[in-house]
Amino acid sequence: MAVIESLAIQALQMFLVLCLAPLVTGLVRRIKAHLLRRRGPSPFQPYRDLLRLLRKEVVLADNASWLFRVTPYAIFAATWVAAALVPTFATGLQFSWSADLIVVIALLGSARFFLALAGMDIGTSFGGIGASREMMIATLAEPAMIMIVFSVALLAGSTQLSYLAGFMVSVGLRVSLALALIALVMVAIAENGRIPIDNPATHLELTMVHEAMVLEYSGRHLALIELSASLKLVLYISLIGCVFAPWWLAPAGAPAGAYLIGAIVYFIKLLLAAALLAVFETMVAKMRVFRVPDFLGAALMLSLLGALLLFVSRSL
C-alpha cells in the first residue's frame, strides 16, 4: 500500500510540473507587461497557444531527416523527466533514488545536444547560428553548473536531491552557499535564454539564440518545444527551491495535510520566482552576444570561489 501511495504522489508531482509550466511563463509575461504599464496577455495564454499549435498541421522541409522529426519528442521527454525528478512539494518518493543533480545535468545536456543538431539539420543559416551560439553558452554554463554541484556536494556529502533538501534545512547562513546560489541563478538565466542573455519575445536575427534553432518547426513539434522551454524554467526554479529554500517539503510517509501544505508553498515559490524574474528582466537590458562569456565567466568564478571557501573553512 505504501508503494502505491508513493507512486501516486510521484505521478502527481510529474503532472504538477507539466501543468504549472505554461502558467509560470504566462505569469512572467503578465507581470512584465504590468511593469511596463501595458495590459499584457492573460497568464493562461500559453495554454491557448499550445492548444492552437497542437491543432495545426506539421509542415516539414523537403530535406528534413528523421532527426528533425524525433528531436521535439526527445527534448520534451528529457526535460519532463528532469523536471519531475526534482522534489517540488515532497521528498523521498518512489524514484527519489534517481533524483540526482548529475542526472538532471545529463538530461538537460542531452536535450540541448538534440536541439542543436536539429537546428543544423535543415541547413538554414539561422539554425546554424543558433546552434553555434547555444553550444558556446553550454560550454561556459556547464562547467559553472558542475562547480555549483561540487560545492553543494562538498558540504552535504551527496548529490541526491532528497537528501540535499533534508540536509539544507538544518544548514545556517554560509557565504559559500550564497555564492553558489548567485551562480546558479546566473546559469539558470543563461540556460533558459532569458534577458540579458537572450530575449524569448523577439526574433531579431542578430541576437536570437533559442528561437533561431526552432524557426523551422510548426504544429505539434513546436508545441512540444515551447512546452519543454516552460518546463526547463520550472525545473530551475524547483532546483533552486529544493537546494537553497527547502522549506515545508513533505517527507516520505507524511499525512495528506503535509503534502497539501508543501504543494501550496511550492506554488508560492513559483509565484515569487516569476515575479522576481519579471522585475529583473524589466530592469536590465539585452547584452551583446560577445558579452555572454563575461556573464557566464562570472558565474564560474563565483562557484569556484564558493568551493574554495568551503575548503578553507574546513581546514580552519
Secondary structure as GFF3:
##gff-version 3
##sequence-region A 1 316
A	DSSP	alpha_helix	2	35	.	.	.	ID=ss1
A	DSSP	alpha_helix	45	55	.	.	.	ID=ss2
A	DSSP	alpha_helix	66	85	.	.	.	ID=ss3
A	DSSP	three_ten_helix	96	98	.	.	.	ID=ss4
A	DSSP	alpha_helix	101	121	.	.	.	ID=ss5
A	DSSP	alpha_helix	125	156	.	.	.	ID=ss6
A	DSSP	alpha_helix	161	169	.	.	.	ID=ss7
A	DSSP	alpha_helix	175	191	.	.	.	ID=ss8
A	DSSP	alpha_helix	210	213	.	.	.	ID=ss9
A	DSSP	alpha_helix	219	244	.	.	.	ID=ss10
A	DSSP	alpha_helix	256	283	.	.	.	ID=ss11
A	DSSP	three_ten_helix	289	291	.	.	.	ID=ss12
A	DSSP	alpha_helix	292	315	.	.	.	ID=ss13
###
